[in-house]
Amino acid sequence: MQKNLKKLTALQIIFIAFLMLVIGGGTLLSLPISSSTGQFTHPIDALFTAVSAVCVTGLTVIDTGAHWSLFGQVILLLLIEVGGLGFMTLVVSIFLLLNQKMSLKSRLIIQESYSLSDMSSSVRVVINVLIISLLIQFCGSVLLSFSFVPRFGLVKGIWYSVFHTISAYCNAGFDLFGNSLMLYEHSPYVLMVIASMVVCGSLGFIVIMDLLNYRKQRKLSLHTRLALTTTAFLVFGGMLLFLISDFESVSNNPFIFVMQSLFLSISQRTAGFSIQEYNLFSQASIFLTIILMVIGGTSGSTAGGLKTTTIGVLALNVRAIIKRDKHTSFKNRTIPQSVVKQAYESVFLYFFMMVIATFILLLTNPKFRVDQILFEVISALSTVGLSMGVTPNLNVLGKIIVGILMFIGRVGVFTIIYSINAKDNHESLYKYPEEKVMVG
């Protein structure tokens, strides 16, 4: 057994760890102690919920607040936390508590999990991730408690504050209200606290640590600068487009309407909290939501999607092509061609899976429209969790497909591919003659 584990690559271990976490979580959620009725939960529904929690998506087939007992909700929250922060955060914490040293392979797994450039500081990075995350979540819980405690009482109010803060920070989108955040549609305070948690989680741990170290270093990495630039453009650009798209539905309070648009621009891209039924949205707003879901958050964060930095690299490469530049550059730095290539590969694989999954779901669930299925597929693949009411009504095969999409979206398509095909990269000893093909 130990010999077999040593043969596994870092990416294979990450893949297996997430899989085991899902199976373990699904088993616990299926037990009678996890449901409010004291009965067994259907294995498919329990496993689907576990996948959604570990993959920090938020798509559900049963009401989170009504169906699960306190024990079930705690299990769900632990799955969200471990799935969002990464299972290696838990592993490192255990090693530190036991005063054990991390092996070279463990450090390599940390490097792969958090997309680090080197593994020399891997353990320190994980410790910082844990401390920063818990500190941000504590602040968010305190801020939300000012609104939740007066409404729900001390114990329930604190629990609701903790649950929704962690759910927001991990970009999971789970709620205990039964209708997401529609109860707080006209509460700018709650919306902005939740939005702040979502932004912190979607920026990525490396970006946050880079910002915290700015005072000492007086410089930001290229990754951080590109992530911040792209995120700012998407947040404020998305807000403006939501304002334009739903201008006819503006309430008597323009300030609340602006805050709602800002919240939607942030949440629809990563977390999936909703403040209105989708049948009240304009078609333009739904289309904008789909675009934002496809883009997602930043690499190395709790969010899914193609990632803001991927879109940023593609935009910079297109700019270079238009300007007839041979190199893709940003802020007086050249982006390696290998990174540009990987960005294009990510886009191709994302849309390939989206098309295949949409087609299969349309075949197996013909009662739904194309736009409904497409919305659900993108929401699952980008681990956003928004729904047009389709997921709970899918057949068993449909739920399995959506579950697989969530798993792929969280673990990463490259992790899965490299886990299956673990061969080392090698240069071919020969090259075939070149011949041009007409494109475009």
N, C-alpha and C positions, 0 to 999 in steps of 0.2 A: 504493500500500500504506500509506504513512504517513498519507495523507489519510483513508483508511478507518479507520485506528486512532484518529485524532483524533475521528472521528464517534461512536465507541463511548462509551457511558456507563460510569461506574465499575463498576456492577453487571455489565454485559456483559463487561467485561474480567476481572472476578473469575471469572465463569462460564467464559469461554474458557480462562483460565489453569489452572483446575482440570481442565478437559477435556483440555488439552494435556499436563498433568502425568500424567494417567491413561494417555493413549495412549503417551507416551514411556516411562513406567514399564512398561507392558504389553509394549511392543516389546523392551525390555531383558531383561525376565524370560522372554520366550519363547526367547531365544537359548540355544544349547547350553552356553555358559560359565556360565549362571545355574543350571543343574541339576546335581545331584550325579552323575548318570549320564552327563553330557556329551551329552545328546540334546535336541532341540527340545521345548519344553513346548507343549501344545495352546494355540493363541491365545486361546480362550475362557477356559481356566483361568488363563492368564497375565494376561489383561485383568481377570478377576474379582479376582485377587489384588491387582493394582495399584489397582483401585477400592477394595477393602477397606482397603488400606494408606493411600492418599491420603485417604480418608474416615474414617480411624482407627476402623474398625469391628472387624476381627478375624475376621469370618466367612471360612472357608477351604474350598476344595474339594480341597486336597491338603495333606499333612503338611508344615508349614513347616520343621521341623528336619531331616526325612529327605530331602525332595525338593530343596531349594535348596542350592546350593554356597555357599561363603563369599562369593563375588562376588554371588550372588543374594540372600543374607541382608543384605549391605551395601546393595544397591540397595533392598531392602525397608525397611530401617531409615531410609534417606534419604527415601524416600517418606512414611514415617510421620512423620518429623521435620518435613519441609516441609509436609505435609498438616495436621499438628497445630498447628504454630506459625503457619501461614499463609504462602503463597508471597511475600507482601510483605516478610516478615522476611528472606527470601533476597535479594530485589531490593534492599532498603535496604542490606543488608550489602555487596553488590557495588558499589553506588553509593559507599558510604563508602570501600571499599578503593581504588576508582578516583578518589577525591576529587572526585566529581561532585555537583552540587546536584540536589535532587528538584524536579520540576515541580509546578505547582499541581494538575494532574490526578492525579499520583502520590500527592500528599498526600490528595486526595479519595478515592482507592481505599483508602488506609490507613485513613481515617476509616470507610469502609463495612465494611472487613474486620474491624476491631476494635470496631465499634459505639461510636465516640467521639462525644462531644457537639460537639467542634469539631476543626478540622484544624490549628490553629496549633501544637500540640505533637505532631503525628502522628509525625514522625521520632524525636523524643525518646522517645515511647512505645514505638516499635518497638525502639529500642536497649535500653531498659529491659527489654522483654519478652525479648529475646535473652539479655541478661546474666543476668537472674533465672532464666530457664529452664535455661540451661547450668549455672548454679551449683547449682540444685536437683537437676538430673540428675547432676552430678558427685558431690554428697553421697549421693544414692541409690545410685549405682554403687559407691562406696566401702563403704557399709553392706552392700550385698548381697554384695560380694566376700568379706566375712568368713565368709559361709556357703557361697558357690559355689566359691571357690578351693580350700579343703580337700577338697571333694568331686570337682571336675572337673579340678583342676590349675590352674597359674598362668594360662596363655594362654587356655584354654577358659573358665576360671572368670571371668576379667576380661571376656571377650567376652560371656558369658552375663549378667554383671552389667550391662554397658552396654546390651545389647539389651533386657533386661526392664525396666530403669529407664526408658528412653525410651518403650518400649511402654506402660508404666504411666502415666507422666506425660502422654503424649499420649492416654491413654484408648483405646489401640488394641486391647489384649487379645491381641496376637500372642505366641506362645511358641515356644521351641525344644525343649521337652520332649516334645511329641507328645500330651500329655494335660493341657494347661494347667498349673495349679499343684497338681494332685492329689498330686504327689510331696512337697509341703510342707504337706499338709493338717493335720499335727500340729506344725507349726513356727510358733508365734506370732511369732517374730522376723521371719521372711521375710514372713509375711502382713501384719504391721503396717508394714514398710518399703514393701512394694508398695502397701498401702492409703494410706499417707501420700503417696506419689507420685500416686496416683489423685486424692486429694482436692485436692492442689495444682493439678493440671491441670484438674479439673472446676470449681473455684471461679472460674476466669477470671483473665486477666492484670490487668484493671482492678481487681478486688477485691484481689489480692495487692499491687499497687502502692499501693492505697489504705491497706492495712494497714501497709505499710512506711513510708508517709509520715505515719502517725498521730501519731508523736512530735512532728513539726513542726507539723502542722495542728491536732492535738487534736480532730479530728472526722472522721467517716466519711460518705461520700455515702449517699443514700437507697438507691441500687442495692446498695451493699455491705451495708448493714444488712439489707435485705430478703433478699439472697442468703445471708448468714450465718445469719439466723433460720430460713429455709426449709430450708437444708442441714442445720443442726443437728437440726431437727425430724425430717427424713427419715432421717438417719443413726441417731439413737438410737431413734426410733420404729420404724424398719425392723428394727433389731437386736432390740428387744423382741418384735416380731411373729415374727421368725425363731426366737427362743428358744421362743416359745409353739407355733409351727407344727411344729417338729421336736423337741419336748421328749422324745418317746419314744425318739429316737435319741441321746440325750445319752450321751457317753462316760464313762469312769470319771473323767476329769479335767474338772470343771465349768469351770475357767478356760479350757481349750482350747476348749470348746464355746461359751463367751461370746465368745472371740476370733474363732472361726469365724463366729459370727452377726454380729459387728461387721464383719468382712471382707466377708461376703455383702451386708450392707446398703449398703456403700460400692461394691463392685465391680459388683454386679448392676445398678446404676442407670446406670453409665456405661462402665466399662472392659470388662466381660465375662469376666474371669478366673474360672474355676470351680475348685472344690476337691473336687467330688464328681460322680459320674454323675447325670444328672437322673432316672433311674429309681429312685434312692434317696431322692429328695426327696418330701415329702408333697404332695398336690394343693394344699393351702393355701399351701405355700412357692412352688410354681410360679406360682400366681395372684398372690402377693405380688411375685414377680420381674417378672411382666408389668406390674404397676402401676408399679413402680420404673423399669422400662425406658421406659415411656411418659413419665414425668416427666423423667428425664435429669438433666443438669448445669445449670450457670449460663450465661446468655447471655454471649457473648464469650469462651467457654472452648473447650477441645478436645473437650468432650462434646457429645452430641446430645440428642434428645428434645424434649419441649415446652418444657423449661427450668424451673428452680426458680422463677425470678422471674415467669415467666408464670403458674405455678400460684399463686404468692403473690399476684399482682395479682388473679386470679380469686377467690381466697378472700377477699381484702379487699373486693372489689366485692360479693360475696354477703353479707358481713357488713354492708356499707353498706345493701344492699337490705332486709335483715331489720330493721335499725334505722331504716329509712325515711330514711336520710341521702341527700342529693342528690349528695354528693361521696364519692369513694373516697380514704381517707386512711390514712397510716401514719407513726408517729413525728412527729406534728405537721406533716406535709407532705401536700399534696393531689396525688394522682396524676392527671395529665392524662387527660381522657376519650379522647383519641386513643390513648393507651397501653392503656387498658382495652379499647378497640375492637380494637386490634391483637392483644391477648391472646385475645379471643374468635375472631378470624379465624384465628389460629394453631391453636387447638384444632379448629375446624371443618375446616380444610384437612388437618390431621394425620389425623383420623378418616376423612375422605372418602377420602384416599389409601390408608389402611389397609384400608378395606372393599373398595375396587376391586381392590387388589393381592391380597388374600386370596381374593376370588372368582375372579380370573383364574388364580391358582396352583392352586386347588381344581379348576378345569376342566381345566387342562393337566397336573396331577399328581394324579389321582384316588386313587392308592394311599395317600396320606397323610390322616390325620385332620384335622378342623378345628382342634383345639387345637394340633397340631404346626405347621400352616401359619401360624396366627395368631401363634404364638410366634416363628417365623422372620421373619415380615413386620415385627413390632414391633421385633425385634432389629436388623434391617437399617435400618429407617426411623429408629430412634433411635441408630444407629451404635454399638450395644453389642457385638454379636459373639457373644452366647450362642447355642447351637444345641442342638436336640434330635436331632441327627443327620440332619436333613432336607436341608440345603443341598448337601452333597456328592453326594446321590442325586437331585437335581433334574435334569430334562432341560435342554437348551440354552436353551429359551425361559424356563424357570423361573429359571435362573442369570442370564439377561439382566435379567429383572424384578427380582430381588433386587439386582443390581448397580445398576440405575436407582434403586431405593429408597435404597441406601446413598449414592449421589451426591446425591440430593435432600435426604437427611438431613444431609449435611455442608455442602453449599453453601447450603442454605436455600431453602425453597419461595418466599419473597418475592423472593429474588435471581433465581431462575429466571423467575418471573412478570414481574418488572420488566425482566428482560433481553429477554424476548420482546416485551413491550408497553412500549416505552420512551417512551411519550407523557407529556408533562408533566401534572401534576395541574391540573385546571381546574374552576372553579365553573360549574355549569349556569346559563344565563341565565334559565331558567324552572323552576317547581316545580309538579308536579301536585297536585290537591286531595288532602287526607288522608282516609283511610277506615280504620276500625278492623278488625282481624282477630282472631278468638278464638285464643288460644294457651294452652298449659299444661293 
